[in-house]
Amino acid sequence: MRVIEGRRDAPEPGSYTNKLLEGGDNRILKKIGEESAEFVMACKDGNAAEIAGEAADIVFHLQVALAHHGVSWRDVQQVLAARRGAPRRS
């Protein structure tokens, strides 16, 4: 996340992260959709290496979206921590 935020704050020519950030929500969210579909298919196929790779792609693109919107990874962690021990949803 720090690398992504660094690219946002100090763009590097030719950086894939910067291409995503420059494309804004349209480019970033499209990639999240594509990677999510690939993750689903990897899970369906049951290939652990592909599942891990696609999960990594989703996490990366989620982090780019978070950085684009000024939401920190810490904010996400705090939400998850607050949910720990919360009443279960049915």
PDB file of N, CA, C and O in Angstrom, chain B, residues numbered from 101:
ATOM      1  N   MET B 101       0.830  -1.188   0.000  1.00  0.00           N
ATOM      2  CA  MET B 101       0.000   0.000   0.000  1.00  0.00           C
ATOM      3  C   MET B 101       0.876   1.253   0.000  1.00  0.00           C
ATOM      4  O   MET B 101       0.548   2.247  -0.649  1.00  0.00           O
ATOM      5  N   ARG B 102       1.982   1.200   0.726  1.00  0.00           N
ATOM      6  CA  ARG B 102       2.876   2.372   0.761  1.00  0.00           C
ATOM      7  C   ARG B 102       3.449   2.668  -0.618  1.00  0.00           C
ATOM      8  O   ARG B 102       3.599   3.830  -0.994  1.00  0.00           O
ATOM      9  N   VAL B 103       3.768   1.625  -1.369  1.00  0.00           N
ATOM     10  CA  VAL B 103       4.289   1.824  -2.728  1.00  0.00           C
ATOM     11  C   VAL B 103       3.218   2.474  -3.599  1.00  0.00           C
ATOM     12  O   VAL B 103       3.509   3.399  -4.356  1.00  0.00           O
ATOM     13  N   ILE B 104       1.996   1.999  -3.496  1.00  0.00           N
ATOM     14  CA  ILE B 104       0.893   2.555  -4.288  1.00  0.00           C
ATOM     15  C   ILE B 104       0.666   4.016  -3.916  1.00  0.00           C
ATOM     16  O   ILE B 104       0.524   4.864  -4.797  1.00  0.00           O
ATOM     17  N   GLU B 105       0.630   4.316  -2.629  1.00  0.00           N
ATOM     18  CA  GLU B 105       0.456   5.697  -2.190  1.00  0.00           C
ATOM     19  C   GLU B 105       1.630   6.565  -2.646  1.00  0.00           C
ATOM     20  O   GLU B 105       1.452   7.735  -2.983  1.00  0.00           O
ATOM     21  N   GLY B 106       2.827   5.983  -2.653  1.00  0.00           N
ATOM     22  CA  GLY B 106       3.994   6.710  -3.142  1.00  0.00           C
ATOM     23  C   GLY B 106       3.880   7.040  -4.614  1.00  0.00           C
ATOM     24  O   GLY B 106       4.256   8.132  -5.039  1.00  0.00           O
ATOM     25  N   ARG B 107       3.360   6.100  -5.398  1.00  0.00           N
ATOM     26  CA  ARG B 107       3.166   6.348  -6.830  1.00  0.00           C
ATOM     27  C   ARG B 107       2.112   7.430  -7.044  1.00  0.00           C
ATOM     28  O   ARG B 107       2.228   8.263  -7.943  1.00  0.00           O
ATOM     29  N   ARG B 108       1.082   7.401  -6.200  1.00  0.00           N
ATOM     30  CA  ARG B 108       0.025   8.416  -6.297  1.00  0.00           C
ATOM     31  C   ARG B 108       0.605   9.812  -6.014  1.00  0.00           C
ATOM     32  O   ARG B 108       0.303  10.781  -6.711  1.00  0.00           O
ATOM     33  N   ASP B 109       1.440   9.883  -4.975  1.00  0.00           N
ATOM     34  CA  ASP B 109       1.976  11.173  -4.531  1.00  0.00           C
ATOM     35  C   ASP B 109       3.164  11.645  -5.370  1.00  0.00           C
ATOM     36  O   ASP B 109       3.395  12.847  -5.500  1.00  0.00           O
ATOM     37  N   ALA B 110       3.913  10.705  -5.937  1.00  0.00           N
ATOM     38  CA  ALA B 110       5.084  11.039  -6.763  1.00  0.00           C
ATOM     39  C   ALA B 110       5.094  10.092  -7.959  1.00  0.00           C
ATOM     40  O   ALA B 110       5.833   9.107  -7.964  1.00  0.00           O
ATOM     41  N   PRO B 111       4.283  10.384  -8.966  1.00  0.00           N
ATOM     42  CA  PRO B 111       4.148   9.479 -10.119  1.00  0.00           C
ATOM     43  C   PRO B 111       5.481   9.161 -10.790  1.00  0.00           C
ATOM     44  O   PRO B 111       6.376  10.003 -10.871  1.00  0.00           O
ATOM     45  N   GLU B 112       5.584   7.929 -11.266  1.00  0.00           N
ATOM     46  CA  GLU B 112       6.755   7.473 -12.020  1.00  0.00           C
ATOM     47  C   GLU B 112       6.328   7.185 -13.449  1.00  0.00           C
ATOM     48  O   GLU B 112       5.374   6.439 -13.669  1.00  0.00           O
ATOM     49  N   PRO B 113       7.018   7.764 -14.420  1.00  0.00           N
ATOM     50  CA  PRO B 113       6.671   7.505 -15.823  1.00  0.00           C
ATOM     51  C   PRO B 113       6.700   6.013 -16.132  1.00  0.00           C
ATOM     52  O   PRO B 113       7.623   5.299 -15.738  1.00  0.00           O
ATOM     53  N   GLY B 114       5.675   5.557 -16.842  1.00  0.00           N
ATOM     54  CA  GLY B 114       5.612   4.161 -17.253  1.00  0.00           C
ATOM     55  C   GLY B 114       5.088   3.210 -16.201  1.00  0.00           C
ATOM     56  O   GLY B 114       4.970   2.013 -16.462  1.00  0.00           O
ATOM     57  N   SER B 115       4.772   3.704 -15.026  1.00  0.00           N
ATOM     58  CA  SER B 115       4.283   2.861 -13.935  1.00  0.00           C
ATOM     59  C   SER B 115       2.859   2.384 -14.215  1.00  0.00           C
ATOM     60  O   SER B 115       1.981   3.183 -14.541  1.00  0.00           O
ATOM     61  N   TYR B 116       2.638   1.069 -14.083  1.00  0.00           N
ATOM     62  CA  TYR B 116       1.297   0.509 -14.255  1.00  0.00           C
ATOM     63  C   TYR B 116       0.341   1.110 -13.226  1.00  0.00           C
ATOM     64  O   TYR B 116      -0.804   1.430 -13.544  1.00  0.00           O
ATOM     65  N   THR B 117       0.819   1.260 -12.001  1.00  0.00           N
ATOM     66  CA  THR B 117      -0.005   1.847 -10.949  1.00  0.00           C
ATOM     67  C   THR B 117      -0.448   3.248 -11.348  1.00  0.00           C
ATOM     68  O   THR B 117      -1.612   3.604 -11.165  1.00  0.00           O
ATOM     69  N   ASN B 118       0.467   4.045 -11.890  1.00  0.00           N
ATOM     70  CA  ASN B 118       0.107   5.393 -12.314  1.00  0.00           C
ATOM     71  C   ASN B 118      -0.868   5.391 -13.480  1.00  0.00           C
ATOM     72  O   ASN B 118      -1.730   6.266 -13.565  1.00  0.00           O
ATOM     73  N   LYS B 119      -0.746   4.417 -14.385  1.00  0.00           N
ATOM     74  CA  LYS B 119      -1.711   4.318 -15.483  1.00  0.00           C
ATOM     75  C   LYS B 119      -3.114   4.076 -14.928  1.00  0.00           C
ATOM     76  O   LYS B 119      -4.088   4.663 -15.397  1.00  0.00           O
ATOM     77  N   LEU B 120      -3.203   3.206 -13.926  1.00  0.00           N
ATOM     78  CA  LEU B 120      -4.498   2.955 -13.296  1.00  0.00           C
ATOM     79  C   LEU B 120      -5.029   4.218 -12.625  1.00  0.00           C
ATOM     80  O   LEU B 120      -6.185   4.593 -12.820  1.00  0.00           O
ATOM     81  N   LEU B 121      -4.178   4.874 -11.834  1.00  0.00           N
ATOM     82  CA  LEU B 121      -4.601   6.074 -11.123  1.00  0.00           C
ATOM     83  C   LEU B 121      -5.012   7.186 -12.087  1.00  0.00           C
ATOM     84  O   LEU B 121      -5.984   7.899 -11.835  1.00  0.00           O
ATOM     85  N   GLU B 122      -4.283   7.335 -13.177  1.00  0.00           N
ATOM     86  CA  GLU B 122      -4.615   8.357 -14.173  1.00  0.00           C
ATOM     87  C   GLU B 122      -5.947   8.052 -14.847  1.00  0.00           C
ATOM     88  O   GLU B 122      -6.667   8.968 -15.242  1.00  0.00           O
ATOM     89  N   GLY B 123      -6.276   6.772 -14.979  1.00  0.00           N
ATOM     90  CA  GLY B 123      -7.544   6.368 -15.589  1.00  0.00           C
ATOM     91  C   GLY B 123      -8.728   6.537 -14.666  1.00  0.00           C
ATOM     92  O   GLY B 123      -9.877   6.452 -15.099  1.00  0.00           O
ATOM     93  N   GLY B 124      -8.456   6.778 -13.389  1.00  0.00           N
ATOM     94  CA  GLY B 124      -9.529   7.002 -12.426  1.00  0.00           C
ATOM     95  C   GLY B 124     -10.401   5.782 -12.197  1.00  0.00           C
ATOM     96  O   GLY B 124     -10.020   4.644 -12.475  1.00  0.00           O
ATOM     97  N   ASP B 125     -11.583   6.064 -11.680  1.00  0.00           N
ATOM     98  CA  ASP B 125     -12.500   4.979 -11.329  1.00  0.00           C
ATOM     99  C   ASP B 125     -12.805   4.056 -12.501  1.00  0.00           C
ATOM    100  O   ASP B 125     -12.866   2.838 -12.328  1.00  0.00           O
ATOM    101  N   ASN B 126     -12.995   4.614 -13.683  1.00  0.00           N
ATOM    102  CA  ASN B 126     -13.351   3.752 -14.820  1.00  0.00           C
ATOM    103  C   ASN B 126     -12.315   2.662 -15.036  1.00  0.00           C
ATOM    104  O   ASN B 126     -12.672   1.491 -15.173  1.00  0.00           O
ATOM    105  N   ARG B 127     -11.057   3.019 -15.068  1.00  0.00           N
ATOM    106  CA  ARG B 127     -10.007   2.030 -15.325  1.00  0.00           C
ATOM    107  C   ARG B 127      -9.811   1.108 -14.112  1.00  0.00           C
ATOM    108  O   ARG B 127      -9.710  -0.109 -14.265  1.00  0.00           O
ATOM    109  N   ILE B 128      -9.760   1.686 -12.926  1.00  0.00           N
ATOM    110  CA  ILE B 128      -9.504   0.900 -11.708  1.00  0.00           C
ATOM    111  C   ILE B 128     -10.633  -0.101 -11.463  1.00  0.00           C
ATOM    112  O   ILE B 128     -10.377  -1.282 -11.225  1.00  0.00           O
ATOM    113  N   LEU B 129     -11.858   0.362 -11.521  1.00  0.00           N
ATOM    114  CA  LEU B 129     -12.991  -0.509 -11.214  1.00  0.00           C
ATOM    115  C   LEU B 129     -13.186  -1.580 -12.281  1.00  0.00           C
ATOM    116  O   LEU B 129     -13.611  -2.694 -11.973  1.00  0.00           O
ATOM    117  N   LYS B 130     -12.883  -1.252 -13.519  1.00  0.00           N
ATOM    118  CA  LYS B 130     -12.931  -2.264 -14.576  1.00  0.00           C
ATOM    119  C   LYS B 130     -11.960  -3.397 -14.261  1.00  0.00           C
ATOM    120  O   LYS B 130     -12.301  -4.571 -14.413  1.00  0.00           O
ATOM    121  N   LYS B 131     -10.746  -3.046 -13.820  1.00  0.00           N
ATOM    122  CA  LYS B 131      -9.751  -4.069 -13.472  1.00  0.00           C
ATOM    123  C   LYS B 131     -10.207  -4.896 -12.275  1.00  0.00           C
ATOM    124  O   LYS B 131      -9.987  -6.107 -12.248  1.00  0.00           O
ATOM    125  N   ILE B 132     -10.830  -4.274 -11.297  1.00  0.00           N
ATOM    126  CA  ILE B 132     -11.328  -5.035 -10.144  1.00  0.00           C
ATOM    127  C   ILE B 132     -12.371  -6.046 -10.616  1.00  0.00           C
ATOM    128  O   ILE B 132     -12.369  -7.195 -10.175  1.00  0.00           O
ATOM    129  N   GLY B 133     -13.250  -5.624 -11.502  1.00  0.00           N
ATOM    130  CA  GLY B 133     -14.261  -6.541 -12.045  1.00  0.00           C
ATOM    131  C   GLY B 133     -13.628  -7.699 -12.799  1.00  0.00           C
ATOM    132  O   GLY B 133     -14.008  -8.854 -12.607  1.00  0.00           O
ATOM    133  N   GLU B 134     -12.662  -7.391 -13.657  1.00  0.00           N
ATOM    134  CA  GLU B 134     -11.988  -8.440 -14.432  1.00  0.00           C
ATOM    135  C   GLU B 134     -11.269  -9.424 -13.513  1.00  0.00           C
ATOM    136  O   GLU B 134     -11.392 -10.639 -13.668  1.00  0.00           O
ATOM    137  N   GLU B 135     -10.526  -8.890 -12.564  1.00  0.00           N
ATOM    138  CA  GLU B 135      -9.754  -9.754 -11.667  1.00  0.00           C
ATOM    139  C   GLU B 135     -10.668 -10.585 -10.775  1.00  0.00           C
ATOM    140  O   GLU B 135     -10.346 -11.728 -10.451  1.00  0.00           O
ATOM    141  N   SER B 136     -11.793 -10.025 -10.382  1.00  0.00           N
ATOM    142  CA  SER B 136     -12.753 -10.779  -9.562  1.00  0.00           C
ATOM    143  C   SER B 136     -13.309 -11.965 -10.333  1.00  0.00           C
ATOM    144  O   SER B 136     -13.442 -13.059  -9.786  1.00  0.00           O
ATOM    145  N   ALA B 137     -13.635 -11.748 -11.608  1.00  0.00           N
ATOM    146  CA  ALA B 137     -14.138 -12.851 -12.432  1.00  0.00           C
ATOM    147  C   ALA B 137     -13.069 -13.930 -12.604  1.00  0.00           C
ATOM    148  O   ALA B 137     -13.374 -15.122 -12.567  1.00  0.00           O
ATOM    149  N   GLU B 138     -11.820 -13.510 -12.790  1.00  0.00           N
ATOM    150  CA  GLU B 138     -10.731 -14.483 -12.931  1.00  0.00           C
ATOM    151  C   GLU B 138     -10.515 -15.256 -11.629  1.00  0.00           C
ATOM    152  O   GLU B 138     -10.189 -16.443 -11.657  1.00  0.00           O
ATOM    153  N   PHE B 139     -10.695 -14.587 -10.493  1.00  0.00           N
ATOM    154  CA  PHE B 139     -10.576 -15.254  -9.199  1.00  0.00           C
ATOM    155  C   PHE B 139     -11.665 -16.319  -9.045  1.00  0.00           C
ATOM    156  O   PHE B 139     -11.397 -17.437  -8.606  1.00  0.00           O
ATOM    157  N   VAL B 140     -12.883 -15.959  -9.411  1.00  0.00           N
ATOM    158  CA  VAL B 140     -14.001 -16.907  -9.335  1.00  0.00           C
ATOM    159  C   VAL B 140     -13.713 -18.144 -10.181  1.00  0.00           C
ATOM    160  O   VAL B 140     -13.927 -19.271  -9.735  1.00  0.00           O
ATOM    161  N   MET B 141     -13.227 -17.929 -11.400  1.00  0.00           N
ATOM    162  CA  MET B 141     -12.935 -19.059 -12.276  1.00  0.00           C
ATOM    163  C   MET B 141     -11.783 -19.913 -11.736  1.00  0.00           C
ATOM    164  O   MET B 141     -11.821 -21.138 -11.849  1.00  0.00           O
ATOM    165  N   ALA B 142     -10.764 -19.284 -11.153  1.00  0.00           N
ATOM    166  CA  ALA B 142      -9.653 -20.041 -10.564  1.00  0.00           C
ATOM    167  C   ALA B 142     -10.166 -20.906  -9.411  1.00  0.00           C
ATOM    168  O   ALA B 142      -9.759 -22.058  -9.263  1.00  0.00           O
ATOM    169  N   CYS B 143     -11.058 -20.346  -8.602  1.00  0.00           N
ATOM    170  CA  CYS B 143     -11.636 -21.129  -7.503  1.00  0.00           C
ATOM    171  C   CYS B 143     -12.444 -22.299  -8.051  1.00  0.00           C
ATOM    172  O   CYS B 143     -12.371 -23.412  -7.531  1.00  0.00           O
ATOM    173  N   LYS B 144     -13.206 -22.042  -9.090  1.00  0.00           N
ATOM    174  CA  LYS B 144     -14.015 -23.096  -9.704  1.00  0.00           C
ATOM    175  C   LYS B 144     -13.127 -24.224 -10.211  1.00  0.00           C
ATOM    176  O   LYS B 144     -13.481 -25.398 -10.111  1.00  0.00           O
ATOM    177  N   ASP B 145     -11.959 -23.854 -10.762  1.00  0.00           N
ATOM    178  CA  ASP B 145     -11.035 -24.855 -11.289  1.00  0.00           C
ATOM    179  C   ASP B 145     -10.223 -25.545 -10.194  1.00  0.00           C
ATOM    180  O   ASP B 145      -9.634 -26.600 -10.427  1.00  0.00           O
ATOM    181  N   GLY B 146     -10.192 -24.950  -9.002  1.00  0.00           N
ATOM    182  CA  GLY B 146      -9.515 -25.565  -7.873  1.00  0.00           C
ATOM    183  C   GLY B 146      -7.994 -25.546  -7.930  1.00  0.00           C
ATOM    184  O   GLY B 146      -7.342 -26.352  -7.267  1.00  0.00           O
ATOM    185  N   ASN B 147      -7.423 -24.639  -8.711  1.00  0.00           N
ATOM    186  CA  ASN B 147      -5.964 -24.552  -8.825  1.00  0.00           C
ATOM    187  C   ASN B 147      -5.438 -23.563  -7.795  1.00  0.00           C
ATOM    188  O   ASN B 147      -5.626 -22.355  -7.939  1.00  0.00           O
ATOM    189  N   ALA B 148      -4.780 -24.070  -6.756  1.00  0.00           N
ATOM    190  CA  ALA B 148      -4.345 -23.231  -5.638  1.00  0.00           C
ATOM    191  C   ALA B 148      -3.411 -22.100  -6.074  1.00  0.00           C
ATOM    192  O   ALA B 148      -3.540 -20.976  -5.588  1.00  0.00           O
ATOM    193  N   ALA B 149      -2.483 -22.375  -6.973  1.00  0.00           N
ATOM    194  CA  ALA B 149      -1.546 -21.341  -7.424  1.00  0.00           C
ATOM    195  C   ALA B 149      -2.281 -20.229  -8.168  1.00  0.00           C
ATOM    196  O   ALA B 149      -1.987 -19.050  -7.974  1.00  0.00           O
ATOM    197  N   GLU B 150      -3.237 -20.606  -9.020  1.00  0.00           N
ATOM    198  CA  GLU B 150      -4.015 -19.601  -9.749  1.00  0.00           C
ATOM    199  C   GLU B 150      -4.910 -18.812  -8.802  1.00  0.00           C
ATOM    200  O   GLU B 150      -5.077 -17.603  -8.962  1.00  0.00           O
ATOM    201  N   ILE B 151      -5.480 -19.488  -7.826  1.00  0.00           N
ATOM    202  CA  ILE B 151      -6.324 -18.809  -6.838  1.00  0.00           C
ATOM    203  C   ILE B 151      -5.501 -17.754  -6.106  1.00  0.00           C
ATOM    204  O   ILE B 151      -5.945 -16.616  -5.956  1.00  0.00           O
ATOM    205  N   ALA B 152      -4.315 -18.120  -5.653  1.00  0.00           N
ATOM    206  CA  ALA B 152      -3.451 -17.170  -4.942  1.00  0.00           C
ATOM    207  C   ALA B 152      -3.063 -16.007  -5.844  1.00  0.00           C
ATOM    208  O   ALA B 152      -3.058 -14.859  -5.401  1.00  0.00           O
ATOM    209  N   GLY B 153      -2.740 -16.283  -7.092  1.00  0.00           N
ATOM    210  CA  GLY B 153      -2.359 -15.225  -8.026  1.00  0.00           C
ATOM    211  C   GLY B 153      -3.495 -14.257  -8.299  1.00  0.00           C
ATOM    212  O   GLY B 153      -3.294 -13.043  -8.319  1.00  0.00           O
ATOM    213  N   GLU B 154      -4.671 -14.787  -8.506  1.00  0.00           N
ATOM    214  CA  GLU B 154      -5.828 -13.921  -8.773  1.00  0.00           C
ATOM    215  C   GLU B 154      -6.227 -13.147  -7.524  1.00  0.00           C
ATOM    216  O   GLU B 154      -6.642 -11.992  -7.618  1.00  0.00           O
ATOM    217  N   ALA B 155      -6.107 -13.771  -6.353  1.00  0.00           N
ATOM    218  CA  ALA B 155      -6.389 -13.056  -5.102  1.00  0.00           C
ATOM    219  C   ALA B 155      -5.420 -11.885  -4.938  1.00  0.00           C
ATOM    220  O   ALA B 155      -5.818 -10.795  -4.529  1.00  0.00           O
ATOM    221  N   ALA B 156      -4.149 -12.117  -5.257  1.00  0.00           N
ATOM    222  CA  ALA B 156      -3.157 -11.044  -5.182  1.00  0.00           C
ATOM    223  C   ALA B 156      -3.523  -9.909  -6.133  1.00  0.00           C
ATOM    224  O   ALA B 156      -3.383  -8.737  -5.783  1.00  0.00           O
ATOM    225  N   ASP B 157      -3.989 -10.250  -7.333  1.00  0.00           N
ATOM    226  CA  ASP B 157      -4.394  -9.227  -8.297  1.00  0.00           C
ATOM    227  C   ASP B 157      -5.560  -8.399  -7.762  1.00  0.00           C
ATOM    228  O   ASP B 157      -5.582  -7.177  -7.910  1.00  0.00           O
ATOM    229  N   ILE B 158      -6.530  -9.071  -7.139  1.00  0.00           N
ATOM    230  CA  ILE B 158      -7.675  -8.347  -6.567  1.00  0.00           C
ATOM    231  C   ILE B 158      -7.208  -7.412  -5.461  1.00  0.00           C
ATOM    232  O   ILE B 158      -7.588  -6.241  -5.436  1.00  0.00           O
ATOM    233  N   VAL B 159      -6.392  -7.916  -4.553  1.00  0.00           N
ATOM    234  CA  VAL B 159      -5.927  -7.092  -3.431  1.00  0.00           C
ATOM    235  C   VAL B 159      -5.169  -5.870  -3.949  1.00  0.00           C
ATOM    236  O   VAL B 159      -5.376  -4.757  -3.467  1.00  0.00           O
ATOM    237  N   PHE B 160      -4.291  -6.081  -4.933  1.00  0.00           N
ATOM    238  CA  PHE B 160      -3.544  -4.953  -5.500  1.00  0.00           C
ATOM    239  C   PHE B 160      -4.497  -3.896  -6.059  1.00  0.00           C
ATOM    240  O   PHE B 160      -4.369  -2.712  -5.748  1.00  0.00           O
ATOM    241  N   HIS B 161      -5.449  -4.328  -6.881  1.00  0.00           N
ATOM    242  CA  HIS B 161      -6.352  -3.365  -7.506  1.00  0.00           C
ATOM    243  C   HIS B 161      -7.287  -2.715  -6.486  1.00  0.00           C
ATOM    244  O   HIS B 161      -7.655  -1.552  -6.648  1.00  0.00           O
ATOM    245  N   LEU B 162      -7.674  -3.443  -5.443  1.00  0.00           N
ATOM    246  CA  LEU B 162      -8.444  -2.835  -4.352  1.00  0.00           C
ATOM    247  C   LEU B 162      -7.623  -1.744  -3.674  1.00  0.00           C
ATOM    248  O   LEU B 162      -8.141  -0.672  -3.357  1.00  0.00           O
ATOM    249  N   GLN B 163      -6.346  -2.023  -3.456  1.00  0.00           N
ATOM    250  CA  GLN B 163      -5.489  -1.028  -2.822  1.00  0.00           C
ATOM    251  C   GLN B 163      -5.320   0.214  -3.700  1.00  0.00           C
ATOM    252  O   GLN B 163      -5.251   1.331  -3.188  1.00  0.00           O
ATOM    253  N   VAL B 164      -5.254   0.022  -5.003  1.00  0.00           N
ATOM    254  CA  VAL B 164      -5.184   1.175  -5.905  1.00  0.00           C
ATOM    255  C   VAL B 164      -6.470   2.002  -5.773  1.00  0.00           C
ATOM    256  O   VAL B 164      -6.409   3.230  -5.706  1.00  0.00           O
ATOM    257  N   ALA B 165      -7.620   1.343  -5.736  1.00  0.00           N
ATOM    258  CA  ALA B 165      -8.896   2.059  -5.575  1.00  0.00           C
ATOM    259  C   ALA B 165      -8.934   2.801  -4.244  1.00  0.00           C
ATOM    260  O   ALA B 165      -9.381   3.946  -4.180  1.00  0.00           O
ATOM    261  N   LEU B 166      -8.467   2.150  -3.188  1.00  0.00           N
ATOM    262  CA  LEU B 166      -8.429   2.807  -1.879  1.00  0.00           C
ATOM    263  C   LEU B 166      -7.551   4.054  -1.926  1.00  0.00           C
ATOM    264  O   LEU B 166      -7.953   5.118  -1.456  1.00  0.00           O
ATOM    265  N   ALA B 167      -6.361   3.923  -2.489  1.00  0.00           N
ATOM    266  CA  ALA B 167      -5.443   5.060  -2.583  1.00  0.00           C
ATOM    267  C   ALA B 167      -6.057   6.172  -3.424  1.00  0.00           C
ATOM    268  O   ALA B 167      -5.929   7.349  -3.087  1.00  0.00           O
ATOM    269  N   HIS B 168      -6.716   5.810  -4.506  1.00  0.00           N
ATOM    270  CA  HIS B 168      -7.351   6.795  -5.381  1.00  0.00           C
ATOM    271  C   HIS B 168      -8.386   7.621  -4.621  1.00  0.00           C
ATOM    272  O   HIS B 168      -8.559   8.812  -4.881  1.00  0.00           O
ATOM    273  N   HIS B 169      -9.070   6.971  -3.679  1.00  0.00           N
ATOM    274  CA  HIS B 169     -10.120   7.641  -2.910  1.00  0.00           C
ATOM    275  C   HIS B 169      -9.639   8.140  -1.550  1.00  0.00           C
ATOM    276  O   HIS B 169     -10.437   8.627  -0.750  1.00  0.00           O
ATOM    277  N   GLY B 170      -8.337   8.021  -1.287  1.00  0.00           N
ATOM    278  CA  GLY B 170      -7.790   8.540  -0.029  1.00  0.00           C
ATOM    279  C   GLY B 170      -8.184   7.736   1.199  1.00  0.00           C
ATOM    280  O   GLY B 170      -8.224   8.264   2.311  1.00  0.00           O
ATOM    281  N   VAL B 171      -8.474   6.458   0.995  1.00  0.00           N
ATOM    282  CA  VAL B 171      -8.821   5.563   2.108  1.00  0.00           C
ATOM    283  C   VAL B 171      -7.597   4.705   2.392  1.00  0.00           C
ATOM    284  O   VAL B 171      -7.052   4.078   1.484  1.00  0.00           O
ATOM    285  N   SER B 172      -7.167   4.675   3.636  1.00  0.00           N
ATOM    286  CA  SER B 172      -5.958   3.925   3.973  1.00  0.00           C
ATOM    287  C   SER B 172      -6.268   2.455   4.231  1.00  0.00           C
ATOM    288  O   SER B 172      -7.402   2.078   4.527  1.00  0.00           O
ATOM    289  N   TRP B 173      -5.228   1.640   4.110  1.00  0.00           N
ATOM    290  CA  TRP B 173      -5.365   0.214   4.430  1.00  0.00           C
ATOM    291  C   TRP B 173      -5.691   0.070   5.914  1.00  0.00           C
ATOM    292  O   TRP B 173      -6.399  -0.854   6.314  1.00  0.00           O
ATOM    293  N   ARG B 174      -5.169   0.990   6.726  1.00  0.00           N
ATOM    294  CA  ARG B 174      -5.454   0.988   8.169  1.00  0.00           C
ATOM    295  C   ARG B 174      -6.953   1.166   8.402  1.00  0.00           C
ATOM    296  O   ARG B 174      -7.516   0.532   9.294  1.00  0.00           O
ATOM    297  N   ASP B 175      -7.606   2.020   7.612  1.00  0.00           N
ATOM    298  CA  ASP B 175      -9.060   2.209   7.742  1.00  0.00           C
ATOM    299  C   ASP B 175      -9.790   0.885   7.536  1.00  0.00           C
ATOM    300  O   ASP B 175     -10.723   0.562   8.271  1.00  0.00           O
ATOM    301  N   VAL B 176      -9.364   0.125   6.537  1.00  0.00           N
ATOM    302  CA  VAL B 176      -9.983  -1.172   6.243  1.00  0.00           C
ATOM    303  C   VAL B 176      -9.737  -2.132   7.407  1.00  0.00           C
ATOM    304  O   VAL B 176     -10.649  -2.840   7.834  1.00  0.00           O
ATOM    305  N   GLN B 177      -8.518  -2.154   7.912  1.00  0.00           N
ATOM    306  CA  GLN B 177      -8.182  -3.026   9.035  1.00  0.00           C
ATOM    307  C   GLN B 177      -9.003  -2.681  10.271  1.00  0.00           C
ATOM    308  O   GLN B 177      -9.420  -3.569  11.014  1.00  0.00           O
ATOM    309  N   GLN B 178      -9.231  -1.398  10.488  1.00  0.00           N
ATOM    310  CA  GLN B 178     -10.027  -0.983  11.643  1.00  0.00           C
ATOM    311  C   GLN B 178     -11.475  -1.454  11.527  1.00  0.00           C
ATOM    312  O   GLN B 178     -12.080  -1.855  12.522  1.00  0.00           O
ATOM    313  N   VAL B 179     -12.025  -1.408  10.329  1.00  0.00           N
ATOM    314  CA  VAL B 179     -13.387  -1.904  10.118  1.00  0.00           C
ATOM    315  C   VAL B 179     -13.440  -3.400  10.396  1.00  0.00           C
ATOM    316  O   VAL B 179     -14.354  -3.880  11.066  1.00  0.00           O
ATOM    317  N   LEU B 180     -12.459  -4.135   9.881  1.00  0.00           N
ATOM    318  CA  LEU B 180     -12.431  -5.583  10.124  1.00  0.00           C
ATOM    319  C   LEU B 180     -12.282  -5.889  11.612  1.00  0.00           C
ATOM    320  O   LEU B 180     -12.941  -6.789  12.133  1.00  0.00           O
ATOM    321  N   ALA B 181     -11.419  -5.143  12.291  1.00  0.00           N
ATOM    322  CA  ALA B 181     -11.225  -5.361  13.727  1.00  0.00           C
ATOM    323  C   ALA B 181     -12.506  -5.069  14.504  1.00  0.00           C
ATOM    324  O   ALA B 181     -12.832  -5.780  15.454  1.00  0.00           O
ATOM    325  N   ALA B 182     -13.226  -4.032  14.106  1.00  0.00           N
ATOM    326  CA  ALA B 182     -14.475  -3.685  14.793  1.00  0.00           C
ATOM    327  C   ALA B 182     -15.539  -4.760  14.592  1.00  0.00           C
ATOM    328  O   ALA B 182     -16.421  -4.941  15.432  1.00  0.00           O
ATOM    329  N   ARG B 183     -15.447  -5.457  13.487  1.00  0.00           N
ATOM    330  CA  ARG B 183     -16.421  -6.526  13.211  1.00  0.00           C
ATOM    331  C   ARG B 183     -16.127  -7.791  13.994  1.00  0.00           C
ATOM    332  O   ARG B 183     -17.018  -8.613  14.208  1.00  0.00           O
ATOM    333  N   ARG B 184     -14.883  -7.953  14.422  1.00  0.00           N
ATOM    334  CA  ARG B 184     -14.511  -9.146  15.183  1.00  0.00           C
ATOM    335  C   ARG B 184     -15.320  -9.176  16.469  1.00  0.00           C
ATOM    336  O   ARG B 184     -15.304  -8.219  17.243  1.00  0.00           O
ATOM    337  N   GLY B 185     -16.007 -10.248  16.688  1.00  0.00           N
ATOM    338  CA  GLY B 185     -16.814 -10.398  17.902  1.00  0.00           C
ATOM    339  C   GLY B 185     -18.169  -9.734  17.818  1.00  0.00           C
ATOM    340  O   GLY B 185     -18.946  -9.787  18.772  1.00  0.00           O
ATOM    341  N   ALA B 186     -18.469  -9.103  16.679  1.00  0.00           N
ATOM    342  CA  ALA B 186     -19.787  -8.479  16.499  1.00  0.00           C
ATOM    343  C   ALA B 186     -20.827  -9.584  16.363  1.00  0.00           C
ATOM    344  O   ALA B 186     -20.505 -10.715  15.999  1.00  0.00           O
ATOM    345  N   PRO B 187     -22.063  -9.247  16.657  1.00  0.00           N
ATOM    346  CA  PRO B 187     -23.125 -10.259  16.488  1.00  0.00           C
ATOM    347  C   PRO B 187     -23.148 -10.820  15.075  1.00  0.00           C
ATOM    348  O   PRO B 187     -22.968 -10.089  14.102  1.00  0.00           O
ATOM    349  N   ARG B 188     -23.367 -12.098  14.975  1.00  0.00           N
ATOM    350  CA  ARG B 188     -23.399 -12.769  13.671  1.00  0.00           C
ATOM    351  C   ARG B 188     -24.657 -12.379  12.914  1.00  0.00           C
ATOM    352  O   ARG B 188     -25.741 -12.235  13.480  1.00  0.00           O
ATOM    353  N   ARG B 189     -24.466 -12.213  11.603  1.00  0.00           N
ATOM    354  CA  ARG B 189     -25.626 -11.945  10.751  1.00  0.00           C
ATOM    355  C   ARG B 189     -26.208 -13.284  10.307  1.00  0.00           C
ATOM    356  O   ARG B 189     -25.473 -14.252  10.110  1.00  0.00           O
ATOM    357  N   SER B 190     -27.501 -13.332  10.155  1.00  0.00           N
ATOM    358  CA  SER B 190     -28.117 -14.600   9.708  1.00  0.00           C
ATOM    359  C   SER B 190     -28.389 -14.604   8.245  1.00  0.00           C
ATOM    360  O   SER B 190     -28.902 -15.589   7.715  1.00  0.00           O
TER     361      SER B 190
END
